[in-house]
Amino acid sequence: MEEICNTEQCTGCAACYSSCSHGAISMVVAKDGFLRPVIDKEKCVNCGLCIATCPVNKPAPKTEPIGTYMAWTGNESQRIASSSGGVFPAIATAILQQGGVVFGAAYDEHMNVRHSCIESIDELPLLQSSKYVQSDIHEAYRKTNAFLSQGRRVYFVGTPCQVAGLKNFLRKEYETLLTSDFVCHGCPSNDLFQKQIHAFEERYHSRVKNFSFRSKKRFGQGYDCELLLDDNRRRFLNAELVPYFYGFWKNITLRDCCYQCQYATTGRVSDITLGDFWTVKRYHKGTKTSKGISLIMANTQKGEEILSAIPELVLIPESLDVAIKSQGHLNHSVKMPTSHQTFMDSYSELSWEELRKSYLTPSTSYQQKMRLRNIVKILTLYKLWK
């Protein structure tokens, strides 16, 4: 076999890699920086399991939401440490208290984004906070299967395509498996993120220990980057002026499949969909959003039951129509800008500095506008009003 699915539609979910018992498939960084499956013809026995497991070839079943909610957790520390309302850590805590395990995206010691599992509440901060990077699934599907086979409860959180990959890999339903996807804008590559991290380290002459895309410390819920360095220095950065984030926000650096995403719909592959309630003030006037407000969809009875069983969660029913108006990617994919293809074509040939100058730097007027906006927010105590 030459390929498992159409290259432009490949999500990099790694279901094919995980399903191959002959070790014939490797996830390799391609010229565009994304992980893609490569077949070792010497090891391949042409069983076809990888093709049958791939969600591009065999889409995972979708269900329409049975309940939509404005939500947040009453646990203030978990809510503040989260990107929005802290629903994920509330659910994760409930699973961990039952002796279960939780899978999600975490930074490793080199700031690579990998899908990792935790078994204690003390480890929960590793998985909290949005990471706008395509995580490396690595052994997460296989480990999930192993835990389920032992009778353990598992809570798996990932992009819709990663949840679909897991479902196809498992090939059967487990009562002890709970899944969450999130309303996804699209994913840049970990390879590109590493270039940004190395640029930070050269600029500040210190190793990067942590990077938050959604720090609430200055402006509350929204987009504000916080950089933690090895010498414990902290730097707050305008999100739109960070080259990596600018490329993500302008849809320049996303994976090809993100522009034709089969999961940008109200039909979901998970038990619970997580998201931000961006338009909450339009429908719930006077609501304070600084600490974070989530938009949650329960897509299965299992998802509905666990949400209602967590006493810390505040759940206020909302309509699906309002959810779509708050999260546009519930009914359409991102649009591909003209610069996307030229960026990808030149990705392996240009240095980080050349990529930054050519594609990832906003105009001078835009930079001035963003800096002025943040100054005004600080002077007007915007966080307290929000």
VENDA-V541506 format. One record per residue. N is the residue number from 1. RES is the residue in one letter. PHI is phi in whole degrees, 0 to 359 (NA if undefined). PSI is psi as a letter, one per 30 degrees, with the letter a starting at -180 (999 if undefined). Layout:
# VENDA-V541506
n & res & phi & psi
N & RES & PHI & PSI
N & RES & PHI & PSI
This chain:
# VENDA-V541506
n & res & phi & psi
1 & M & NA & k
2 & E & 268 & e
3 & E & 212 & l
4 & I & 269 & e
5 & C & 210 & l
6 & N & 302 & k
7 & T & 303 & e
8 & E & 290 & f
9 & Q & 266 & f
10 & C & 300 & k
11 & T & 267 & f
12 & G & 72 & g
13 & C & 290 & f
14 & A & 74 & g
15 & A & 297 & e
16 & C & 296 & e
17 & Y & 302 & e
18 & S & 292 & e
19 & S & 277 & f
20 & C & 278 & j
21 & S & 278 & f
22 & H & 263 & f
23 & G & 64 & h
24 & A & 270 & f
25 & I & 241 & k
26 & S & 238 & k
27 & M & 266 & j
28 & V & 241 & k
29 & V & 289 & j
30 & A & 275 & a
31 & K & 298 & f
32 & D & 272 & g
33 & G & 94 & f
34 & F & 267 & l
35 & L & 286 & k
36 & R & 224 & k
37 & P & 287 & k
38 & V & 234 & k
39 & I & 265 & k
40 & D & 272 & j
41 & K & 295 & f
42 & E & 289 & f
43 & K & 263 & f
44 & C & 292 & k
45 & V & 251 & g
46 & N & 57 & h
47 & C & 284 & f
48 & G & 81 & g
49 & L & 296 & e
50 & C & 297 & e
51 & I & 293 & e
52 & A & 288 & f
53 & T & 275 & f
54 & C & 300 & k
55 & P & 293 & f
56 & V & 290 & e
57 & N & 280 & e
58 & K & 229 & i
59 & P & 303 & k
60 & A & 289 & k
61 & P & 299 & k
62 & K & 244 & l
63 & T & 230 & k
64 & E & 281 & k
65 & P & 301 & k
66 & I & 258 & f
67 & G & 202 & k
68 & T & 235 & k
69 & Y & 218 & k
70 & M & 278 & k
71 & A & 210 & l
72 & W & 199 & l
73 & T & 265 & k
74 & G & 281 & f
75 & N & 280 & j
76 & E & 300 & e
77 & S & 295 & e
78 & Q & 292 & e
79 & R & 293 & e
80 & I & 294 & e
81 & A & 281 & f
82 & S & 263 & l
83 & S & 286 & e
84 & S & 233 & c
85 & G & 269 & g
86 & G & 77 & g
87 & V & 289 & e
88 & F & 304 & e
89 & P & 296 & f
90 & A & 294 & e
91 & I & 293 & e
92 & A & 300 & e
93 & T & 299 & e
94 & A & 298 & e
95 & I & 293 & e
96 & L & 295 & e
97 & Q & 293 & f
98 & Q & 267 & g
99 & G & 83 & g
100 & G & 272 & a
101 & V & 234 & l
102 & V & 232 & k
103 & F & 249 & k
104 & G & 191 & a
105 & A & 278 & k
106 & A & 218 & l
107 & Y & 280 & k
108 & D & 269 & a
109 & E & 294 & f
110 & H & 252 & g
111 & M & 67 & g
112 & N & 282 & k
113 & V & 264 & j
114 & R & 235 & l
115 & H & 282 & k
116 & S & 230 & l
117 & C & 241 & k
118 & I & 233 & l
119 & E & 231 & g
120 & S & 220 & l
121 & I & 295 & e
122 & D & 300 & f
123 & E & 273 & f
124 & L & 304 & e
125 & P & 304 & f
126 & L & 298 & e
127 & L & 261 & f
128 & Q & 283 & l
129 & S & 78 & k
130 & S & 297 & k
131 & K & 235 & j
132 & Y & 276 & i
133 & V & 215 & k
134 & Q & 286 & j
135 & S & 284 & l
136 & D & 276 & j
137 & I & 296 & e
138 & H & 51 & c
139 & E & 258 & g
140 & A & 298 & e
141 & Y & 295 & e
142 & R & 295 & e
143 & K & 293 & e
144 & T & 301 & e
145 & N & 299 & e
146 & A & 296 & e
147 & F & 295 & e
148 & L & 296 & e
149 & S & 294 & f
150 & Q & 276 & f
151 & G & 87 & g
152 & R & 281 & k
153 & R & 282 & k
154 & V & 230 & k
155 & Y & 246 & j
156 & F & 248 & k
157 & V & 239 & k
158 & G & 193 & a
159 & T & 295 & l
160 & P & 304 & e
161 & C & 290 & e
162 & Q & 289 & e
163 & V & 295 & e
164 & A & 298 & e
165 & G & 299 & e
166 & L & 297 & e
167 & K & 300 & e
168 & N & 291 & e
169 & F & 294 & e
170 & L & 290 & e
171 & R & 67 & g
172 & K & 201 & l
173 & E & 275 & k
174 & Y & 236 & k
175 & E & 296 & f
176 & T & 272 & g
177 & L & 258 & k
178 & L & 242 & k
179 & T & 237 & k
180 & S & 230 & k
181 & D & 252 & a
182 & F & 220 & l
183 & V & 290 & j
184 & C & 257 & k
185 & H & 278 & f
186 & G & 131 & l
187 & C & 231 & k
188 & P & 281 & l
189 & S & 272 & l
190 & N & 296 & e
191 & D & 298 & e
192 & L & 293 & e
193 & F & 299 & e
194 & Q & 298 & e
195 & K & 298 & e
196 & Q & 294 & e
197 & I & 298 & e
198 & H & 296 & e
199 & A & 295 & e
200 & F & 300 & e
201 & E & 294 & e
202 & E & 290 & e
203 & R & 292 & e
204 & Y & 258 & f
205 & H & 54 & h
206 & S & 201 & k
207 & R & 290 & k
208 & V & 276 & k
209 & K & 266 & e
210 & N & 201 & l
211 & F & 221 & k
212 & S & 250 & k
213 & F & 282 & f
214 & R & 228 & h
215 & S & 293 & k
216 & K & 261 & g
217 & K & 295 & e
218 & R & 268 & e
219 & F & 233 & g
220 & G & 78 & a
221 & Q & 300 & k
222 & G & 154 & a
223 & Y & 242 & j
224 & D & 209 & j
225 & C & 273 & k
226 & E & 230 & k
227 & L & 250 & k
228 & L & 249 & k
229 & L & 261 & l
230 & D & 298 & f
231 & D & 271 & g
232 & N & 71 & g
233 & R & 288 & k
234 & R & 242 & k
235 & R & 229 & k
236 & F & 263 & k
237 & L & 230 & k
238 & N & 301 & j
239 & A & 305 & e
240 & E & 293 & f
241 & L & 259 & f
242 & V & 281 & j
243 & P & 309 & e
244 & Y & 300 & e
245 & F & 292 & e
246 & Y & 301 & e
247 & G & 296 & e
248 & F & 294 & e
249 & W & 295 & e
250 & K & 269 & g
251 & N & 67 & g
252 & I & 282 & e
253 & T & 252 & g
254 & L & 281 & l
255 & R & 293 & k
256 & D & 306 & e
257 & C & 293 & f
258 & C & 294 & f
259 & Y & 274 & f
260 & Q & 221 & h
261 & C & 289 & k
262 & Q & 283 & f
263 & Y & 256 & g
264 & A & 277 & i
265 & T & 204 & l
266 & T & 286 & f
267 & G & 287 & k
268 & R & 244 & l
269 & V & 261 & f
270 & S & 249 & l
271 & D & 284 & e
272 & I & 222 & k
273 & T & 254 & k
274 & L & 255 & k
275 & G & 191 & l
276 & D & 266 & k
277 & F & 265 & i
278 & W & 292 & e
279 & T & 259 & g
280 & V & 302 & e
281 & K & 293 & f
282 & R & 290 & e
283 & Y & 256 & f
284 & H & 227 & i
285 & K & 299 & k
286 & G & 88 & f
287 & T & 290 & k
288 & K & 277 & k
289 & T & 247 & f
290 & S & 303 & e
291 & K & 279 & f
292 & G & 112 & k
293 & I & 229 & k
294 & S & 259 & l
295 & L & 245 & k
296 & I & 237 & k
297 & M & 238 & k
298 & A & 271 & j
299 & N & 260 & f
300 & T & 224 & l
301 & Q & 297 & e
302 & K & 300 & e
303 & G & 296 & e
304 & E & 298 & e
305 & E & 293 & e
306 & I & 288 & e
307 & L & 298 & e
308 & S & 287 & f
309 & A & 269 & f
310 & I & 262 & j
311 & P & 296 & f
312 & E & 287 & f
313 & L & 280 & k
314 & V & 264 & j
315 & L & 239 & j
316 & I & 243 & j
317 & P & 305 & k
318 & E & 222 & l
319 & S & 273 & l
320 & L & 295 & e
321 & D & 298 & e
322 & V & 294 & e
323 & A & 301 & e
324 & I & 295 & e
325 & K & 290 & f
326 & S & 275 & e
327 & Q & 230 & j
328 & G & 301 & f
329 & H & 280 & g
330 & L & 276 & f
331 & N & 218 & g
332 & H & 198 & l
333 & S & 281 & l
334 & V & 291 & l
335 & K & 271 & k
336 & M & 277 & j
337 & P & 284 & l
338 & T & 296 & f
339 & S & 282 & f
340 & H & 298 & e
341 & Q & 294 & e
342 & T & 292 & e
343 & F & 298 & e
344 & M & 293 & e
345 & D & 296 & e
346 & S & 261 & g
347 & Y & 303 & e
348 & S & 280 & f
349 & E & 259 & f
350 & L & 258 & l
351 & S & 285 & l
352 & W & 304 & e
353 & E & 296 & e
354 & E & 291 & e
355 & L & 296 & e
356 & R & 300 & e
357 & K & 293 & e
358 & S & 277 & e
359 & Y & 230 & f
360 & L & 246 & g
361 & T & 240 & j
362 & P & 289 & l
363 & S & 295 & l
364 & T & 301 & e
365 & S & 296 & e
366 & Y & 294 & e
367 & Q & 300 & e
368 & Q & 297 & e
369 & K & 297 & e
370 & M & 292 & e
371 & R & 294 & e
372 & L & 296 & e
373 & R & 301 & e
374 & N & 291 & e
375 & I & 297 & e
376 & V & 297 & e
377 & K & 299 & e
378 & I & 292 & e
379 & L & 291 & e
380 & T & 267 & g
381 & L & 53 & h
382 & Y & 306 & e
383 & K & 301 & e
384 & L & 291 & e
385 & W & 291 & e
386 & K & 295 & 999
